Amino acid sequence: MQILTTAAELQAYTERARQAGHRVGLVPTMGALHAGHLQLVQAARAECDEVIVSIFVNPTQFNNAEDFRLYPRVPEADAALLGPAGCTVLFEPSVAEMYPQPAVLRFDFGELERVMEGAHRPGHFNGVATVVSKLFHMARPHRAYFGQKDWQQVAVVRQLVADLSFDLEIVARPTIREVDGLAMSSRNRRLDAGARSVAPLLHQVLAAAAAQVRQGVLPAQVQAEANATLVAEPLITPEYFEVADAQTLQPLNAYVSGRAVVLCLAAHLGGVRLIDNVVVE
């Protein structure tokens, strides 16, 4: 596995790979890797000749300076995991490398970003779109791999690819969970013992809500009961719980035959913000 730190190095590497007829896969990450990330790397390895994993804690997608400061950074441990998983290139740029000057371009994804994460984290998806666009230009992948835990992010990136005509395929892989159901997340490292003990309730609430959706319980009732369960746990401060169309991400008042539903939530546990979702086909 090679470790590259500059855009020029990465562009030269991928140009040689493409000229050799190799398929290039990209797995963008912010590090503090877990089994969910490694699943993406392994999927890329199975489908591509070159697997580029980027590790970059992107400051422009944080609207909370303290969250950015506390985001886990374990570069040596991450590098040790990537080689055996099938990574051929680890790209670890600095902030100065990614942003030699402040970005002034602003993305607007319309209704896709006016709900859930976009509503509660102003500017977040502008930062995501900026850094992902840069990585796509630098790595020129045939495929880019993302986890479905960030359901809204995947929808935004798909829109970005469509609107800017990036010549690549977005591959979304299922959420990987701990044995107790908690969605794997880099931020889980920050949970103290008390918060970690109640964290599985997030997925339990989503699973119960999914069962209600399958039974035809109206979205407003599903949402109300989910919020009531979350509020009842003193260590959890819910931020949102939405019953939404899985494609448009717009909140639902009623179900539409043949349309998948996504249940999304965000909550704070001991100062750590976690998100999760479940899709009901």
N, C-alpha and C positions, 0 to 999 in steps of 0.2 A: 504494500500500500504506500502510495506517495502522498506526501503532505505538501500542499501548495498554499501560498498566502497572498498572492497578487492576482488581479484580474488578467494581466498579461500572460502569466504562467498558465492559468486555467484555459484561457482562450487558445493558446498555442497547443496545449494538450488535447483539447477536444477537436481542434482542427485536424491534428494528425490522426486522431481516432476516426473521424468521419472520412478522411481521405482513404483510410485503410478499410473502409466499409463496415466499421463497427457501429453497433447501436449503443447510444448513450442514455443512461438513466440518471436522473437527478433526484436526490432526497434532501429537501431543504429542512434544516432543523435549527433549534437554538441550543442544542447540547443538553447535558444532564440526561443522557440517553437511557431508555428503558426498553422493555421487550416490545412495546408498540413501535418504537423507532426501528428496532432490529427486524421486525416483521416487514417493514417497508424496504429495508436494505436487502433482505432475502428475496422479496418479490422482484425487486429490480435486478438482482443477480440472476434470477431464473429467466428473465426476459431480455436482458441487455448484456452486451459484451463489456461495457465500462459502467461502473457504478460510482457516481460522484455524490458524496455526502457533504453538504455544507453545514458548518457550525458557526452561527453568527447571532449573538443576542442583539437584535435589531432595535436601536433606541427609538426609532420613529414610530413604532407600533405600540409603545407604552404611553398611556396618558397619566400614569402614576409613577413619579420619579422613584418612590420608595420600592415599588414593585420591581422596577428595572434594577435598582441597586441590589436587591435581595435575590434576584433570579439566580438559581443554582448554576455554578460554573465549575466543571470538573474535567478540564480538557484532557488530562493524562488518562483518566479512567475511560473517557469516551473513546479515545484513540485505541486503547487496548481492546475494546469491544468490537470495533468496526472491521478490522482485518479479518477475523474469523467469520464474520457475518457476510463477507463478500464484497466489501468496499474496496475499490481500486484506487480512488483518489479522495483524500480528505481535504476540503477547502476551508481554511480558517483565516479569513481576512480580518483586518482591523477595521475600526469604525472609519478611520481616515481613508482606508482603501475603498470602502464601499461608498463613502460620502466625501469625496475630495472637496466638495463645496456643498452647502445646504441645498437640499432639493426644494424647488419651488413649484414643480408640477403638482396638481391636486386631482385626485381621482374622485369621481362621484358615481356610485353604483346604484343610485336611485333607491327604490323600495327595498332592494336586497339588503341595504345597510342601514335602513332607518328603524330596524327592529333589533331586539335582543342585544347582541354584542355591540353593534353599531350605535344603538340608542344609549347604551350605558358606558361605552368607551369611545367618546368622540375622537375622530382622527385615527382610530385603530386600523381600519381597513385601508385608509390611505397609506399608512406605513407599511402594511402587509403588501399591498399592490406595488408600492415603490420597490421594496427589496426583492420581491419575487420577480418583477420585471427585470431588474438588474441581473439576478441570477440566471434567468432564462437567456439573456443576451450573452452573458459570460460563458455559460456551460453549453448552450445550444443543444439541449437534450432532445431525444426523440420522445421520451416519456418522463413525466415528473410525478412523484409519488407523495400522497398526503394521507393522513389518518382521518377517519370519519368522526372521531371525537370532536373535531373542529368542523362540524357540519356546515355552518354558515361560511366559514373561511373557504371551504372547498367550493361552495356555490359562487363566492366572489371570485375566486381564482379561475373557475371555469368561464365566468363572464369576461374576465380580463383577457383570457386566451382567445375567446370568440371575438371580442371587440377589437383587439389589436392584431388579430390574425397570426398569433404565434404558431409556428409549424411544429406542434407537439401534441401529445395526448396526455391528459390528466388521468391518473389512476388513483382511485380512492380505495383504501383498504379498511376492513372493519376495526372497530375499537377493541383493544386488548385490555382485559380486566384482571384485577387481582382475584384470588380465590373467593373473597367475600363480595365481589361485584364492583368494587371501586375501580373506576376507569383509570388506567395508568396515565400519569402525568408527571412531568418534571417537577411541578410545584408540590407534588405529594411529599417530596423530601423535606419540605418546610413544616409539615403538620406535626404538632406535638402529640403526645400520647393520647390526651383527651380528645382532641380533634380527630385523630386517626381512628379512634374507637367508634365514633359516630358517623364517620364519612361514608360507610356503606349505605347509610339511609338514603343518600342521594339516588343511587341506582334502584333501591327498593321502591322509592316513590315513583320513579320512572316506570318500573315494571308494573306496579299496581295501576298506574294511569294507562299504560298500554293495554292492560286487560280490560279496563273500562271502555277505552276506545273501541276495542273489538266487540264489546257488548252493545255499542251504540249509545253510551252515555254522552250527553251533550258536552261540547268542549268547555263551556263555562263551569259546569259542575266538576268536570275532571280537574280543571285548573284550581277551583276553589278548594277541593279536597286535598290536592297535592300541597298547596300553599299552607293549609291548616296543619298538615302533618309536619311540614318543615318548620313552621313557626313554633310548634310545640316542643321542639328540641332546643334547649337553651344555648347550646354550643354552635348552632347553625343560624346564620342570618341570611335568609333567601333574598336574592336580588331580582330574579324573574323566573317564572315558569310559564312557558308558552305552548299552546296546542296550535300548530301551524301546518300549512301546506308544505310538503317536503320539497317541492320544487321552487315555489315562489317565496317561501318563508313567511307569508302573510298570516296573521292570526285568523283562526277559523271560528265562525259562529255556528257552523253546521258542517257536516261531512259531505263530500262529493264522491259519488260512486266512481270507483276506478282510480282515485287519486290517493297516493300515499300520504300519511300524516307523520310529522316529526314532532316529538315531545322534547323540548329543550329547557334546560335550567342552568342557572348560575347561582352560587351561594358562597358566603364567606364562612370559613371555619377557623376560628382562632387567628384571624387576620390573613388567612390564605384564601384566595379566591379560586374556586374550582368550577368547571363547566362539565356538562355531560348531556347526552341525548339518546333517545331510542326512536327508531323508525318503525311505524306500523304500516305494513304494505296493504 
